[in-house]
Amino acid sequence: MISGVEKPRAVSADRFSYPSPIIVDFVRFISLLISKALWFIRYSGRKNIPTDDRGIVVVSNHPTYLDPVWITLPIRKKLRYMAWDEAFEWRLIGRLIRYLGAFPVKHRKGITKSAVVESIRSLRDGAALVIFPEGEREFADGKMLEFKTGAVHIALNSGVPILPVSVRGGNRIWPQRRKYPRLFRRVEIVYHPLMHLPEKPEEVELDKHLEKLNNDLVDIIDPMKREIDR
């Protein structure tokens, strides 16, 4: 295993059946209405979201359980999500997220071989693969947790770009140690320009290359470090 990612074997023939676009659009519409009413959601940098049929890895900080919904509402592509495995045991929610494209990972064990295989398959299908490298929600102070390098590794191996996303204000809504979300707090979702990953130089070890790319990604995403260009 390198940097929390197991090397996958050949991709199996089983494929995920994407949900009906009509149902997805309905879920988008309802989710946007609720998010505007309860959290005054607003978006910046939507011009940076690609609209072609190429796969991308969407990487974001993770202050709330609502982040997967919020960040994908404007993304008009097939969607897949890496999600906490225990969420699949929740009634209704588990079935819903699986139907909409989520697949489980054990956040304390890194990205497993089966998750890598599913990721590669999804990116080959032209999907937007959503990954939260922190693995769990942030605390109320808004400081990002450790970013694991699995997302960068998958994007580099697949030859696809990363769409960095910042969720700003989410730490005031539903951080760790809070059972229910606060209402009527503003959240902003910011899409940064695509990050195209350079190949590893021959003289540089893979782990060092991944660490450098990962640090660059953190510097882009971290909402506490960076002023966002409107």
Number of C-alpha atoms within 10 A of each C-alpha: 11 12 17 16 20 17 14 15 10 7 14 10 7 8 11 15 9 13 13 10 12 9 11 15 13 11 14 17 13 10 15 19 13 13 20 14 12 15 19 16 19 14 16 16 15 14 10 14 19 17 10 10 14 15 26 27 28 26 24 27 29 28 30 24 17 14 18 19 14 21 21 18 16 13 14 15 20 20 23 26 25 23 23 17 14 12 14 18 10 10 9 9 12 16 14 13 17 17 15 19 21 22 21 18 21 15 18 10 10 19 26 19 16 17 19 22 18 21 27 19 20 23 24 15 15 17 23 26 27 25 22 24 24 19 23 20 22 22 20 18 11 20 15 19 16 12 18 20 24 23 25 25 24 20 22 20 11 17 16 21 19 26 24 23 25 27 23 21 20 29 22 19 21 22 23 14 10 12 8 10 16 14 14 14 14 17 22 17 22 24 24 21 17 18 16 13 17 11 11 14 9 7 6 9 10 16 14 12 16 22 17 12 19 20 13 12 21 20 13 19 25 20 20 13 11 11 9 15 9 7
